[in-house]
């Protein structure tokens, strides 16, 4: 039932190549095989995110944040079962706990923001903007880790900014 305007659709159109450019890595040493694998993994991840976004957006506003609690609880149970079946320990490296807690809090904050946005806006546009999450990751890697930005990533950042501006 969403009916975005033409500028929003142009922004959506810019977001798709932006995501590809932001997540593209070097393809030396088996480039074609790496590209095929990356495309398939990207499709699987995209379907997973899409199903999650659609399911979360369909929850009742009266349910508050409980749908996210249920989703996170399910994830924890699945990870624990996987660890038991594969006999892998669930231990973090020494000193990694503060970083893991910070990442978890930011992830949950993003999920809360998505839930609230999808309840008050068009799912079509909220989901596209949410899918641009690699952009802040690339910027943080550039700022904090002094990672060099390839021209592909710079182009992806530019398309992301333009897409979000047009969507909004």
C-alpha positions in Angstrom: 0.0 0.0 0.0 3.0 2.3 0.0 3.0 5.1 -2.6 6.3 6.8 -2.6 6.8 9.9 -4.8 9.0 9.9 -7.9 12.0 11.4 -6.0 11.8 8.7 -3.4 11.8 6.0 -6.2 14.9 7.7 -7.7 16.5 7.6 -4.2 15.7 3.8 -4.0 17.2 3.3 -7.4 20.5 5.0 -6.2 20.5 2.9 -3.0 20.9 -0.5 -4.8 24.2 0.3 -6.6 25.3 2.1 -3.4 25.0 -1.1 -1.4 27.0 -3.0 -4.0 29.7 -0.4 -4.1 30.0 -0.1 -0.3 30.3 -3.8 0.2 32.6 -4.6 -2.7 36.0 -5.9 -1.8 39.1 -6.7 -3.8 38.6 -9.5 -6.3 42.2 -10.5 -7.0 43.1 -14.2 -6.8 40.0 -16.0 -8.1 38.0 -12.9 -8.7 35.1 -14.4 -10.7 34.5 -17.2 -8.1 34.7 -14.7 -5.3 32.2 -12.5 -7.0 29.7 -15.3 -7.6 30.0 -16.4 -4.0 29.7 -12.8 -2.7 26.6 -12.3 -4.9 24.9 -15.4 -3.6 25.8 -14.6 0.0 24.5 -11.1 -0.5 21.2 -12.4 -1.9 20.8 -14.8 1.0 21.6 -12.1 3.5 19.3 -9.6 1.7 16.4 -12.1 1.8 17.1 -12.7 5.5 17.1 -9.0 6.3 14.0 -8.5 4.1 12.0 -11.1 5.9 13.1 -9.7 9.3 12.2 -6.2 8.2 8.8 -7.2 6.9 8.0 -9.4 9.9 8.9 -6.7 12.4 7.0 -4.0 10.5 3.8 -6.1 10.7 3.8 -6.2 14.5 1.1 -4.2 16.3 2.1 -0.9 17.8 0.5 -2.1 21.0 3.2 -4.8 21.3 5.8 -2.3 22.1 9.4 -3.7 21.8 8.4 -7.3 22.6 8.8 -8.4 19.0 12.5 -7.4 19.2 12.9 -9.2 22.5 11.4 -12.3 20.8 13.7 -12.0 17.8 16.8 -11.5 19.9 15.8 -14.4 22.2 15.3 -16.7 19.2 18.8 -15.7 17.9 20.4 -16.5 21.2 18.8 -19.9 21.3 19.8 -20.7 17.7 23.4 -19.6 18.4 23.5 -21.8 21.5 22.1 -24.8 19.7 24.7 -24.3 16.9 27.5 -24.0 19.4 26.4 -27.2 21.1 26.0 -29.1 17.8 29.4 -28.0 16.5 31.1 -28.2 19.9 32.4 -24.6 19.5 32.9 -22.6 22.7 30.9 -19.3 23.1 33.9 -17.4 24.6 35.1 -14.0 23.6 38.7 -13.1 23.4 40.1 -11.4 26.5 39.1 -7.7 26.6 36.4 -8.1 23.8 33.4 -8.0 26.1 33.1 -4.1 26.2 33.2 -4.0 22.4 30.7 -6.9 22.1 28.3 -5.2 24.5 28.7 -1.9 22.6 28.0 -3.6 19.3 25.0 -5.3 20.7 23.6 -2.1 22.1 24.1 -0.3 18.8 22.5 -3.2 17.0 19.4 -3.2 19.2 19.2 0.6 19.0 19.1 0.3 15.2 16.4 -2.4 15.4 14.4 -0.2 17.7 14.8 2.7 15.3 13.7 0.5 12.4 10.7 -0.7 14.3 9.5 2.8 15.2 10.2 4.1 11.8 8.4 1.3 10.0 5.4 1.9 12.3 5.3 5.6 11.4 6.5 5.7 7.8 6.5 3.7 4.5 8.1 0.3 4.9 9.4 0.5 1.3 11.5 3.5 2.2 12.4 2.6 5.7 13.7 -0.8 4.6 15.8 0.7 1.8 17.4 3.3 4.1 18.1 0.6 6.7 19.8 -1.5 4.1 22.4 1.3 3.6 23.9 0.3 7.0 27.3 -0.5 5.4 27.8 3.3 4.8 28.4 4.2 8.5 30.5 1.1 8.8 32.7 2.2 6.0 33.0 5.8 7.4 33.8 4.4 10.9 36.5 2.1 9.5 37.9 5.1 7.6 37.9 7.4 10.7 38.8 4.9 13.5 40.9 2.3 11.8 42.4 4.7 9.2 41.3 2.3 6.5 41.8 3.6 3.0 38.7 4.3 0.9 38.7 2.8 -2.6 37.0 4.8 -5.3 34.2 2.2 -5.3 33.5 2.9 -1.7 33.6 6.7 -2.1 31.1 6.3 -5.0 29.0 4.1 -2.8 29.0 6.8 -0.1 28.1 9.5 -2.6 25.2 7.4 -3.9 24.0 6.6 -0.4 23.9 10.3 0.5 22.1 11.2 -2.7 19.7 8.3 -2.2 18.8 9.2 1.3 18.4 12.8 0.5 16.0 12.0 -2.3 14.1 9.5 -0.2 13.6 12.0 2.6 
